[in-house]
Amino acid sequence: MTLVGVVGAGVMGVGVAQNLAQTGHDVILVDKDEQTLSEARALIERNCRMSRLMGGPELDAAEVLSRITTAVGAKQVAGAEIVIENVTENWDVKRAVHEEMDAACGPETVFVVNTSAIPITKMAAVTGRPDRVVGVHFMNPVPAKPAVELIPGFHTSGETVRRTRDLLTAMGKKAVQVKDSCGFVSNRVLMLTVNEAAYLVHEGVASAADVDEVFRSCFGHPMGPLETADLIGVDTILYSVEVLYEHYADSKYRPCPLLKQMTDAGLHGRKTGRGFHDYDPSGRLVAAGSAH
Amino acid sequence: MSESIETKKQIFEFIHGRFPQAEIGDSDDIFALGFVNSLFAMELVMFIEKTFGITVPNDELKIDNFRTVELMADLVGRQQVLA
């Protein structure tokens, strides 16, 4: 049985750890303090209980948790064959964690960078094993989403890609392989779509409610681009668009001024109760598009 | 019987608090009304467990037990009898 290290017990790390454990893998889940790990275990237990209710498989929470060991500090993953890193999307934080993992793990260990934005080649360069570093963009909630983007860096070996693909298949994931390019496929398209949707509201072409209605009713999308922006966080959207703009130096990624103003005004979406739409304290949409 | 009425009232008020515009009868399928999704089902489980001091067993954690106010009140009643 493969022992998989999971670094970072936030939303993504918890989802990855649960997905691994429920598909029969032994997991060592690490974070920087006991409190976060204890919350992670409680969250995994709750998510397992609710799995069938949410349309997923029936899961025995005790059995899933029995496959997950928790420990404080990134170097505790030293014994893992593959390590999936899920810390926050901040270059300095990710770099420090990868340096620590690189010092602790054996030379054969593969590092998977779970990211929607960080270039894999750049991340691999801070380790002494650039051929054994690969990117995987997991979607949230991880156990419920059937596919991921798989991103080899410039130096990633075929063997590393094969081992990662095998693990993803065992986790029940379809891997769509794309090249290492800032934003990969998902965010390059999604962020431009959201940015353009924001321009439509900014220019008064349509209300936020009507923009989303077109996507839901005409295209059958479960959620419009501006509801998606509110879910992800308007500030996060702005940050992602700015990263694309800076990386490609291409004016097609110029951020909509409305995104900047909303970010400055604290209209960050569901998490602040107001974004393109209004939300109640539980995060439920209560008034569509009233902000504009 | 009065316990059941009180249970229904509390469950109704929780749903109504979230969706003030929705008109919901005790036997209406809230999932069929279109504005409730499975995430809300999870909130309902947590609300019911906390409010009525029960733990819904795994084999009862299915969407069919949470479709209507009546079904949820029945579920609470079953667990309170067992407790």
Interface residues (C-beta under 8 A of the other chain):
Chain A: R49 M50 R52 L53 M54 G55 E58 D60 D280 S282 R284
Chain B: R18 S38 L39 F40 A41 M42 E43 V45 N58 L61 K62 I63 F66
